[in-house]
């Protein structure tokens, strides 16, 4: 329980946090798609989450927490409240309204193909 060395680090910039947030959101969307739930996360939503998560003291650690608090937990509640079944032709759409992240349920656009499991596992 002793320190062997001190490691200095430079905090991430907001632009770097935005890139990390987009990568993490892509993972969340892919994970949900494998379960049969389709999400549409816009650039505005990704930037909003990144700005909420930005804290130079904690670096990128807040990104996952913010995604969980602001996106995955509310979406899980929405799925349960609206009784959305896996692989229904419905899409969960996130958008910013009055400075808050909101969600609505939409139908997948006509002609859009539902990905099959093989495509998602590639």
N, C-alpha and C positions, 0 to 999 in steps of 0.2 A: 504494500500500500504506500508506495513512495513514487514520486515523480522522477522519471529518468531524464526527461527533457521537456522543454516548452516548445510547442508548435504554434507559430503565428499563422493566421489565415487572413485573407482579405474577404470581406463580406461580398456576396453576390450583388450585382446591380439589379435594378428593377427589370431591365431587359432580360437578364439571365434568369430571373425568377419567372418571367413570362414564358420563356422557352421551357423551363422545367415544368411549369404548370401545364403547358400544352402537351408535353410528353406524358405526364401523369394522367391527364384527362383522356388522352388517346387510349391508355391502358384501361381506364375505367369503362370507356365506351366499348372496347373490345371484350372485356370481361362480361359486361352485361349482355352483349350481343350473343356470346356463347351460351348464355342462360335463356336467350330468346326474347330479350327486351332491347328495343331499339331507341337510341337517344340521339338527339341533335343538339350538339353543344357549339354555339356560335363563337366567333372570334371575340365578340363583345363579352360573352360570358367568361371565356378564358381570361381575358384581360381584367375583368372585374374580380375574379377569384385571385389572380396574381397580385392585384393591388391590395386586396384584403389580407393576403398571406405575407406580403412584404414586410419583413422585420430584419434589419441588418444584424441585430444581436443574435437572432436564432437561425439566420441564413435560410436554407430551404426546408428546415424542419416543419415550418408552419404550413407549407403547401399541402401536405397530406392531411393535416388536421382540418384545414379550411375546406378542402374538397369533401372530406367526410361530413363536416358539420353543415356546410352550405349546399351540398349537392347529393351525395349518396344517401344520407339519412332521410332528407326530405323526399327524395325520389322513392325510396323504399316504402315510406309511409303512403305516398301517392299510389303506388302499385297496389298496396294492400287496401287502401280506402276505395279505390276505383275497381278493385277486383280484376286487374289486368292479368291475363293468362299469358304464359310464355308462348312465343311465336304467333301471337295475334298480329294482325296487320295494323298495329297501332305504334305510334312513335311518341316518345316523351320529349317535349320541346322546352328547352330552357331559354329564358330571355330576361333582360333587365328592364324593370318597370319601377319608376320612381326611386331609383337607387338601390332596389332590392332584387335579388334573384327570385324569379317566379317560374312556375312550370305549368304546362298545359298538355293535354293529351290530344294528339292529332292522328289522322289516318295516314298511313304510308302513301306517298303519291302513287297514282296508278302507273303501272308499268315498272315500278321498282321491284326488284327481285329480292326476296328474303335470302340472306346468305345461308348456305347449308353448313353443317358442322365441319365438313372437310375444308371449306374455304376459310373458316374462322381459325382452324388449327394450323394453317400454313404459317 
